[in-house]
Amino acid sequence: MRDFGLKAYQASQRGQLVHRIIADREVIRDMVAFSRHNIAPAVDVIGPQIAALGAAKDDRVDRQQIGRWIAEILEKEGFVPYRNARVRPGRFFKTGKVFREKPKPSTP
């Protein structure tokens, strides 16, 4: 996976605040459940908590980096991006990726 500045974002002050939210096992569990059951984009889980942090210096970059971070986390959990979908209003994000489980290799 390409970095696109994700490591620098994770090391930033804002990234450290986001890390407290995004790395929580319950949050990851919920993002996996949303993905497994095709409920909503994974960012929907953390939207209210991210919004509570207040505005970032550049919300567009903040959204993109958090989305990349979630993709990195969910990839480790066995999921891949599937499609884009709208996020419920008031959840900091407008759209986000819906993930699905990685296809299992077929056996001959």
C-alpha positions as CSV (number, residue, x, y, z in Angstrom):
1,M,0.0,0.0,0.0
2,R,1.3,3.5,-0.8
3,D,1.9,5.9,2.0
4,F,0.7,9.2,0.5
5,G,1.9,11.0,3.7
6,L,0.1,8.6,6.1
7,K,3.1,8.0,8.3
8,A,3.7,11.7,8.7
9,Y,0.1,12.2,9.5
10,Q,0.1,9.4,12.1
11,A,3.1,11.0,13.8
12,S,1.5,14.5,13.8
13,Q,-0.3,15.9,16.8
14,R,-3.6,15.5,15.1
15,G,-2.7,11.9,14.1
16,Q,-2.0,11.1,17.7
17,L,-5.5,12.3,18.7
18,V,-7.0,10.2,15.9
19,H,-4.9,7.2,16.9
20,R,-6.6,7.1,20.3
21,I,-9.9,6.7,18.5
22,I,-9.0,4.5,15.5
23,A,-6.7,2.0,17.3
24,D,-9.3,1.1,19.9
25,R,-10.2,-2.6,19.7
26,E,-13.9,-2.0,20.0
27,V,-13.7,0.6,17.1
28,I,-11.9,-1.9,15.0
29,R,-14.4,-4.6,15.9
30,D,-17.3,-2.3,14.9
31,M,-15.6,-1.4,11.6
32,V,-15.2,-5.1,10.8
33,A,-18.8,-5.7,11.6
34,F,-19.9,-2.8,9.4
35,S,-17.8,-4.3,6.6
36,R,-18.8,-7.9,7.1
37,H,-22.5,-7.1,7.0
38,N,-22.2,-4.3,4.4
39,I,-23.9,-1.9,6.8
40,A,-22.2,1.4,6.0
41,P,-18.7,2.8,5.3
42,A,-16.2,2.0,8.0
43,V,-15.6,5.7,8.7
44,D,-19.2,5.9,9.9
45,V,-18.1,4.2,13.1
46,I,-15.7,6.9,14.2
47,G,-17.3,10.0,12.5
48,P,-18.8,11.5,15.7
49,Q,-15.6,11.0,17.7
50,I,-13.5,12.6,15.0
51,A,-15.9,15.5,14.7
52,A,-15.6,16.0,18.5
53,L,-11.9,16.6,18.0
54,G,-12.8,19.9,16.3
55,A,-11.7,21.2,12.9
56,A,-8.4,20.1,11.5
57,K,-6.0,22.5,9.7
58,D,-7.2,20.9,6.5
59,D,-10.3,18.8,6.9
60,R,-9.9,17.4,3.3
61,V,-6.5,16.0,4.1
62,D,-7.7,14.8,7.5
63,R,-10.5,12.9,5.9
64,Q,-8.2,11.3,3.3
65,Q,-5.5,10.3,5.7
66,I,-8.1,8.8,8.2
67,G,-9.6,6.9,5.3
68,R,-6.2,5.5,4.3
69,W,-5.5,4.6,7.9
70,I,-8.8,2.7,8.1
71,A,-7.9,0.9,4.9
72,E,-4.6,-0.1,6.4
73,I,-6.3,-1.4,9.5
74,L,-9.0,-3.3,7.7
75,E,-6.6,-4.9,5.3
76,K,-4.8,-6.4,8.3
77,E,-8.2,-7.7,9.4
78,G,-8.8,-9.4,6.0
79,F,-10.8,-6.8,4.1
80,V,-10.4,-4.8,0.9
81,P,-12.1,-1.7,-0.4
82,Y,-15.3,-2.5,-2.3
83,R,-17.2,0.6,-3.1
84,N,-17.9,4.2,-2.0
85,A,-21.0,5.1,-0.1
86,R,-22.5,8.1,1.7
87,V,-22.0,8.5,5.4
88,R,-24.9,9.5,7.7
89,P,-25.1,13.3,8.2
90,G,-23.2,14.8,11.1
91,R,-20.4,12.2,11.1
92,F,-17.5,14.4,9.8
93,F,-17.2,12.4,6.6
94,K,-19.4,12.8,3.6
95,T,-18.5,9.6,1.9
96,G,-16.4,6.6,2.7
97,K,-15.3,3.2,1.6
98,V,-17.3,0.1,2.2
99,F,-15.1,-2.9,2.6
100,R,-15.6,-6.6,2.0
101,E,-13.7,-9.7,3.0
102,K,-10.8,-10.6,0.7
103,P,-11.8,-13.3,-1.7
104,K,-10.5,-16.7,-0.7
105,P,-8.2,-18.3,-3.2
106,S,-9.9,-21.1,-5.0
107,T,-8.5,-24.6,-4.5
108,P,-8.2,-26.9,-7.6
